[in-house]
């Protein structure tokens, strides 16, 4: 969105945002493997920030399975790519669906069970990445 464009311009080309709204772990993994997303950089990256999993949870994926797929993506697909080998990888927890993190209408319609599965996902992801 607009905030990615602003972030990239203010960082003078030192930041690249690759987020795609609605994507889950499988879609990001496909972009990394098939579109060679990380190989598009002319020099090695020093850091990668990853926030993935909320769309998988909202679509009903088991939180433990989603966390396991996300950790594989972070540990295998990102840390082993030639342009990111040795980079710091920061994996963010899935945030709660509350106003401030998203528009009020979407937050109000968020399923009541999301908080529980989000907590299970975040706990399992933390275990796998420690």
MARBA-3410 file (N, C-alpha, C, O; in Angstrom, 1 decimal):
130
0.8,-1.2,0.0,0.0,0.0,0.0,0.8,1.3,0.0,2.1,1.2,-0.2 ~ 0.2,2.3,0.3,0.9,3.6,0.2,2.0,3.7,1.3,3.0,4.3,1.0 ~ 1.8,3.1,2.5,2.8,3.2,3.5,4.1,2.4,3.1,5.2,2.8,3.5 ~ 4.0,1.4,2.2,5.2,0.7,1.7,6.0,1.6,0.8,7.2,1.7,0.9 ~ 5.3,2.3,-0.1,5.9,3.2,-1.0,6.7,4.3,-0.3,7.8,4.7,-0.6
6.0,4.9,0.7,6.6,6.0,1.5,7.8,5.4,2.3,8.9,6.1,2.3 ~ 7.7,4.3,2.9,8.9,3.7,3.6,10.0,3.5,2.6,11.2,3.8,3.0 ~ 9.8,2.9,1.5,10.9,2.7,0.5,11.5,4.0,0.1,12.7,4.1,-0.1 ~ 10.7,5.0,-0.2,11.3,6.3,-0.7,12.1,7.0,0.4,13.1,7.6,0.2 ~ 11.6,7.0,1.7,12.3,7.6,2.8,13.5,6.9,3.2,14.4,7.5,3.7
13.6,5.6,2.9,14.8,4.9,3.2,15.8,4.9,2.1,16.9,4.2,2.1 ~ 15.6,5.7,1.0,16.5,5.9,-0.1,17.0,4.6,-0.7,18.2,4.5,-1.0 ~ 16.0,3.7,-0.9,16.4,2.5,-1.6,17.0,1.4,-0.7,17.4,0.4,-1.3 ~ 17.1,1.6,0.5,17.8,0.7,1.4,16.8,-0.3,2.0,17.1,-1.2,2.7 ~ 15.5,-0.1,1.7,14.4,-1.0,2.2,13.6,-1.4,1.0,13.3,-0.7,0.1
13.1,-2.7,1.1,12.2,-3.2,0.1,11.1,-3.9,0.8,11.3,-4.8,1.6 ~ 9.8,-3.5,0.6,8.7,-4.1,1.2,8.0,-5.1,0.2,7.7,-4.7,-0.9 ~ 7.9,-6.3,0.5,7.4,-7.3,-0.4,6.0,-7.9,0.1,5.6,-9.0,-0.4 ~ 5.3,-7.2,1.0,4.1,-7.7,1.5,3.0,-7.7,0.4,2.9,-6.7,-0.4 ~ 2.1,-8.7,0.4,1.0,-8.7,-0.5,-0.2,-9.1,0.4,-0.3,-10.1,1.0
-1.2,-8.1,0.4,-2.3,-8.3,1.3,-3.1,-9.6,0.9,-3.4,-9.8,-0.3 ~ -3.5,-10.3,1.9,-4.2,-11.6,1.7,-3.4,-12.8,1.5,-3.9,-13.9,1.6 ~ -2.1,-12.6,1.4,-1.2,-13.8,1.2,-1.0,-14.5,2.5,-1.1,-14.0,3.6 ~ -0.8,-15.8,2.4,-0.5,-16.7,3.5,0.9,-17.2,3.4,1.7,-16.8,2.5 ~ 1.3,-18.2,4.2,2.6,-18.8,4.2,2.9,-19.4,2.8,4.0,-19.3,2.3
1.9,-20.2,2.3,2.1,-20.9,1.1,2.4,-20.0,-0.1,3.3,-20.2,-0.9 ~ 1.7,-18.8,-0.1,1.9,-17.9,-1.2,3.3,-17.2,-1.1,4.0,-17.0,-2.1 ~ 3.7,-16.9,0.1,5.0,-16.3,0.2,6.1,-17.3,-0.1,7.1,-16.9,-0.7 ~ 5.9,-18.5,0.3,6.9,-19.5,0.0,7.0,-19.7,-1.5,8.1,-19.9,-2.0 ~ 5.9,-19.7,-2.2,5.9,-19.8,-3.7,6.6,-18.6,-4.3,7.4,-18.8,-5.2
6.4,-17.4,-3.8,7.1,-16.2,-4.4,8.6,-16.3,-4.1,9.4,-15.9,-5.0 ~ 9.0,-16.9,-3.0,10.4,-17.0,-2.7,11.1,-18.1,-3.6,12.2,-17.9,-4.1 ~ 10.3,-19.2,-3.8,10.9,-20.3,-4.5,10.8,-20.1,-6.0,11.7,-20.3,-6.8 ~ 9.6,-19.8,-6.5,9.3,-19.7,-7.9,9.6,-18.4,-8.6,10.0,-18.3,-9.7 ~ 9.4,-17.3,-7.9,9.7,-16.0,-8.4,11.0,-15.5,-8.0,11.5,-14.4,-8.4
11.7,-16.3,-7.2,13.1,-15.9,-6.7,13.1,-14.5,-6.1,14.0,-13.7,-6.5 ~ 12.2,-14.2,-5.3,12.0,-12.9,-4.7,13.3,-12.4,-4.1,13.7,-11.2,-4.3 ~ 14.0,-13.2,-3.3,15.2,-12.7,-2.6,16.4,-12.6,-3.5,17.4,-11.9,-3.2 ~ 16.4,-13.2,-4.7,17.5,-13.2,-5.6,17.5,-11.9,-6.4,18.4,-11.7,-7.3 ~ 16.5,-11.0,-6.3,16.4,-9.8,-7.0,17.3,-8.7,-6.5,17.4,-7.6,-7.1
18.0,-8.9,-5.4,18.8,-7.9,-4.8,20.3,-8.0,-5.3,20.8,-9.1,-5.3 ~ 20.9,-6.9,-5.6,22.2,-6.9,-6.2,23.3,-7.2,-5.1,24.4,-7.6,-5.4 ~ 23.0,-7.0,-3.8,23.9,-7.3,-2.8,23.2,-8.0,-1.6,22.0,-7.9,-1.5 ~ 23.9,-8.7,-0.8,23.3,-9.4,0.3,22.5,-8.4,1.2,22.9,-7.3,1.5 ~ 21.4,-8.9,1.7,20.6,-8.2,2.7,21.1,-8.4,4.1,21.6,-9.4,4.4
21.0,-7.3,4.9,21.5,-7.4,6.3,20.4,-7.8,7.2,20.7,-8.4,8.3 ~ 19.2,-7.6,6.8,18.0,-7.9,7.7,16.8,-8.2,6.9,16.6,-7.6,5.8 ~ 16.0,-9.1,7.5,14.7,-9.4,6.9,13.7,-9.4,8.1,13.9,-10.0,9.1 ~ 12.5,-8.7,7.9,11.5,-8.6,8.9,10.3,-9.4,8.3,9.9,-9.1,7.2 ~ 9.8,-10.4,9.0,8.7,-11.2,8.5,7.5,-11.2,9.4,7.7,-11.5,10.6
6.4,-10.9,8.9,5.1,-11.0,9.6,4.2,-11.8,8.7,3.8,-11.4,7.6 ~ 3.9,-13.1,9.0,3.2,-14.0,8.2,2.3,-14.9,9.1,2.8,-15.2,10.2 ~ 1.2,-15.3,8.7,0.4,-16.2,9.4,-1.1,-15.8,9.7,-1.9,-16.6,9.9 ~ -1.3,-14.5,9.8,-2.6,-14.0,10.2,-3.7,-14.4,9.2,-4.8,-14.8,9.5 ~ -3.4,-14.3,7.9,-4.3,-14.7,6.9,-4.6,-16.2,6.9,-5.7,-16.6,6.7
-3.6,-17.0,7.2,-3.7,-18.4,7.3,-4.7,-18.8,8.4,-5.6,-19.6,8.3 ~ -4.5,-18.1,9.6,-5.4,-18.3,10.7,-6.8,-17.9,10.4,-7.8,-18.6,10.8 ~ -7.0,-16.8,9.8,-8.3,-16.3,9.4,-9.0,-17.2,8.4,-10.3,-17.3,8.4 ~ -8.3,-18.0,7.7,-8.9,-18.9,6.7,-9.1,-20.3,7.3,-9.5,-21.2,6.6 ~ -8.8,-20.4,8.6,-9.1,-21.6,9.4,-8.0,-22.7,9.4,-8.2,-23.8,9.9
-6.7,-22.3,9.1,-5.6,-23.2,9.2,-5.3,-23.5,10.6,-5.4,-22.5,11.5 ~ -4.9,-24.7,10.9,-4.6,-25.0,12.3,-3.4,-24.2,12.7,-2.4,-24.1,12.0 ~ -3.4,-23.5,13.9,-2.4,-22.6,14.3,-1.0,-23.3,14.5,0.0,-22.6,14.2 ~ -1.0,-24.5,14.9,0.3,-25.2,15.1,0.9,-25.5,13.7,2.1,-25.3,13.5 ~ 0.1,-26.0,12.8,0.6,-26.2,11.4,1.0,-24.9,10.7,2.1,-24.9,10.0
0.3,-23.9,10.9,0.7,-22.6,10.3,2.0,-22.1,10.9,2.8,-21.6,10.1 ~ 2.2,-22.2,12.2,3.5,-21.8,12.8,4.6,-22.7,12.3,5.7,-22.2,12.1 ~ 4.4,-24.0,12.1,5.4,-24.8,11.6,5.8,-24.4,10.2,7.0,-24.4,9.9 ~ 4.9,-24.1,9.4,5.1,-23.7,8.0,5.9,-22.3,8.0,6.8,-22.1,7.2 ~ 5.4,-21.4,8.9,6.1,-20.1,8.9,7.5,-20.2,9.4,8.4,-19.5,8.9
7.8,-21.1,10.4,9.2,-21.3,10.9,10.1,-21.9,9.8,11.2,-21.5,9.7 ~ 9.5,-22.9,9.0,10.3,-23.4,7.9,10.6,-22.3,6.9,11.8,-22.3,6.4 ~ 9.7,-21.5,6.6,9.9,-20.4,5.7,11.0,-19.5,6.2,11.9,-19.1,5.4 ~ 11.0,-19.1,7.5,12.0,-18.3,8.0,13.4,-18.9,8.1,14.4,-18.3,7.8 ~ 13.4,-20.2,8.5,14.7,-20.9,8.8,15.3,-21.5,7.5,16.5,-21.5,7.3
14.4,-21.9,6.6,14.9,-22.6,5.3,15.0,-21.6,4.2,16.0,-21.3,3.6 ~ 13.8,-21.1,3.8,13.7,-20.3,2.6,14.4,-19.0,2.7,15.0,-18.5,1.7 ~ 14.4,-18.3,3.8,15.0,-17.0,4.0,16.4,-17.1,4.4,17.3,-16.5,3.8 ~ 16.7,-17.8,5.5,18.1,-17.9,6.0,19.0,-18.6,5.1,20.2,-18.4,5.2 ~ 18.5,-19.5,4.2,19.4,-20.2,3.4,19.6,-19.6,2.0,20.4,-20.1,1.2
18.8,-18.6,1.6,19.0,-18.0,0.3,20.3,-17.3,0.2,20.7,-16.7,1.2 ~ 21.0,-17.3,-0.9,22.3,-16.6,-1.1,22.3,-15.2,-0.7,23.3,-14.7,-0.1 ~ 21.2,-14.4,-1.0,21.3,-13.0,-0.6,20.9,-12.7,0.8,21.0,-11.5,1.2 ~ 20.4,-13.7,1.5,20.0,-13.5,2.9,20.8,-14.3,3.9,20.5,-14.2,5.1 ~ 21.7,-15.2,3.4,22.5,-16.0,4.3,23.3,-15.1,5.2,24.0,-14.2,4.7
23.2,-15.2,6.5,23.9,-14.4,7.5,23.1,-13.1,7.9,23.5,-12.4,8.8 ~ 22.0,-12.9,7.2,21.1,-11.7,7.6,20.4,-12.0,8.9,20.1,-13.1,9.3 ~ 20.1,-10.9,9.6,19.3,-11.0,10.8,17.8,-11.2,10.3,17.4,-10.5,9.5 ~ 17.1,-12.2,10.9,15.8,-12.4,10.5,14.9,-12.2,11.7,15.0,-12.9,12.7 ~ 14.0,-11.2,11.7,13.1,-10.9,12.8,11.8,-11.4,12.4,11.2,-10.9,11.4
11.2,-12.3,13.1,9.9,-12.9,12.8,9.0,-12.3,13.9,9.1,-12.5,15.1 ~ 8.0,-11.5,13.4,7.0,-10.8,14.3,5.8,-11.7,14.6,5.4,-12.5,13.8 ~ 5.3,-11.6,15.8,4.1,-12.3,16.2,2.9,-11.7,15.5,2.9,-10.5,15.1 ~ 1.9,-12.5,15.3,0.7,-12.1,14.7,0.0,-11.2,15.7,-0.3,-11.6,16.8 ~ -0.3,-9.9,15.3,-1.0,-9.0,16.2,-2.5,-9.3,16.4,-3.1,-10.0,15.6
-3.0,-8.7,17.4,-4.5,-8.9,17.6,-5.2,-8.1,16.6,-4.7,-7.1,16.0 ~ -6.4,-8.4,16.3,-7.3,-7.7,15.4,-8.1,-6.7,16.1,-9.3,-7.0,16.5 ~ -7.5,-5.5,16.4,-8.2,-4.5,17.1,-8.0,-3.2,16.3,-7.1,-3.0,15.5 ~ -9.0,-2.2,16.5,-8.8,-0.9,15.9,-7.4,-0.4,16.3,-6.9,-0.5,17.4 ~ -6.7,0.2,15.3,-5.4,0.6,15.5,-4.4,-0.3,14.7,-3.5,0.2,14.0
-4.7,-1.6,14.7,-4.0,-2.5,13.8,-4.7,-2.6,12.5,-4.1,-3.1,11.5 ~ -5.9,-2.2,12.4,-6.7,-2.4,11.2,-7.9,-1.4,11.3,-8.1,-0.8,12.3 ~ -8.7,-1.3,10.2,-9.8,-0.4,10.3,-10.9,-0.9,11.2,-11.0,-2.2,11.4 ~ -11.7,0.0,11.8,-12.7,-0.4,12.8,-13.7,-1.4,12.3,-14.1,-2.4,13.0 ~ -14.1,-1.3,11.1,-15.2,-2.2,10.5,-14.6,-3.6,10.5,-15.3,-4.6,10.8
-13.4,-3.8,10.0,-12.8,-5.1,9.9,-12.5,-5.7,11.3,-12.8,-6.9,11.5 ~ -12.0,-4.9,12.2,-11.8,-5.3,13.5,-13.0,-5.8,14.2,-13.0,-6.8,14.9 ~ -14.1,-5.0,14.0,-15.4,-5.4,14.6,-16.0,-6.7,14.1,-16.7,-7.4,14.8 ~ -15.6,-7.0,12.9,-16.2,-8.3,12.3,-15.2,-9.4,12.4,-15.5,-10.5,12.0 ~ -14.1,-9.2,13.1,-13.1,-10.3,13.3,-13.7,-11.4,14.2,-14.5,-11.1,15.1
-13.5,-12.6,13.8,-14.1,-13.8,14.5,-13.6,-13.8,16.0,-12.4,-13.5,16.3 ~ -14.5,-14.1,16.9,-14.1,-14.2,18.3,-13.0,-15.2,18.6,-12.3,-15.0,19.5 ~ -13.0,-16.3,17.8,-12.0,-17.3,18.1,-10.6,-16.9,17.7,-9.6,-17.6,18.0 ~ -10.4,-15.8,16.9,-9.1,-15.4,16.4,-8.1,-15.2,17.5,-6.9,-15.6,17.4 ~ -8.5,-14.6,18.6,-7.6,-14.3,19.7,-6.9,-15.6,20.2,-5.7,-15.7,20.5
-7.7,-16.7,20.3,-7.2,-18.0,20.9,-6.3,-18.6,19.9,-5.2,-19.1,20.3 ~ -6.6,-18.7,18.6,-5.7,-19.3,17.6,-4.5,-18.5,17.4,-3.4,-19.0,17.2 ~ -4.6,-17.2,17.5,-3.4,-16.3,17.4,-2.4,-16.6,18.5,-1.2,-16.7,18.3 ~ -2.9,-16.7,19.7,-2.1,-17.0,20.8,-1.4,-18.4,20.7,-0.2,-18.5,21.0 ~ -2.1,-19.4,20.2,-1.5,-20.7,20.0,-0.5,-20.6,18.9,0.6,-21.2,19.0
-0.7,-19.9,17.8,0.2,-19.7,16.7,1.5,-19.1,17.2,2.6,-19.6,17.0 ~ 1.3,-17.9,17.9,2.5,-17.2,18.4,3.3,-18.0,19.4,4.6,-18.0,19.3 ~ 2.7,-18.8,20.3,3.4,-19.6,21.2,4.2,-20.7,20.5,5.4,-20.9,20.8 ~ 3.6,-21.3,19.5,4.3,-22.4,18.8,5.4,-21.8,17.9,6.5,-22.4,17.9 ~ 5.2,-20.7,17.3,6.2,-20.1,16.5,7.4,-19.7,17.3,8.6,-19.9,16.9
7.2,-19.2,18.5,8.3,-18.8,19.4,9.1,-20.1,19.8,10.3,-20.0,19.8 ~ 8.4,-21.2,20.1,9.1,-22.4,20.5,10.0,-22.9,19.3,11.1,-23.3,19.6 ~ 9.5,-22.8,18.1,10.2,-23.3,17.0,11.4,-22.5,16.6,12.4,-23.0,16.1 ~ 11.3,-21.2,16.9,12.4,-20.3,16.5,13.4,-20.0,17.6,14.5,-19.4,17.3 ~ 13.2,-20.5,18.8,14.1,-20.3,19.9,15.3,-21.2,19.8,16.2,-21.2,20.6
END
